[in-house]
Structures are given as structure tokens and as C-alpha cells.
Amino acid sequence: MTKTEIKEQKRYKRKIRIRKNLIGTLERPRLTIFRSLNHIYAQIVDDTNGSTIVSASTLSKEIKDKQLKGKKSLATEVGKLIAERAKTNGITKVAFDRNGFIYHGRIKALADGAREAGLDF
């Protein structure tokens, strides 16, 4: 087993441990994050209906048009964008699901950007 596979297994275990206590409802949907090597993705999910309400990523048109440098600044902008989109759908409170990733760096930057734009977790 390679180092990468071991890291993924550990992240998956953390993800399961977090998700068994975290459920997104219509009143307080779940803000879930996925971080790849080059991009970051965020979704607001209602687990009772099993549907995605709002999504944003570094591949979104609004983010690409800004032409920012640095992954952390892009993550902050994704957080602000997801918060704006959530507000237009009437969502102000969310449950934060870091998806097994450590709350540091880009994950923290996205969360801070969402809080700055008015989301409450």
C-alpha cells in the first residue's frame, strides 16, 4: 500500500466518524467541502431529501473571471460565493462538514469566507 492510499484511508475514516453525527436538514442543511489538488468544491446539501441545494467551486464562472492567484484566496472567494448563493435561497444556518479534511489552510479559508459573507455555523 502506498503513502497516498494510506492517507486516503485515514481521511475516509475521519469522514465516516464526522458524518455519523452530522445530518443536514431543511432548516440547517449541511455545507460539505471537497478539496482536490488544484480545486476546491462546496455544496449545501439537504440530507432528508437527498438533494444539493447550492454549489460553488473554483471552476465557477464568477471565480474564474476574477483571475485570483493562490489557492487560499480562491478558497475564500468560493466561501463567499456559496454564502451569497445560499442567502438567495433563504439559507442562513448550515452544519459544516469538512469531509475528513483537517481544518487548516484552504478548508479554513473557505469557512472564513462563508462566515464573512453571512453564513452561520
Secondary structure, DSSP 4 states (H G I P E B T S, - for coil): --HHHHHHHHHHHHHHHHHTT----SSS-EEEEEE-SS-EEEEEEETTTTEEEEEEETTSHHHHHH---SHHHHHHHHHHHHHHHHHHTT--B-EEE-TT--SSTHHHHHHHHHHHTT-B-
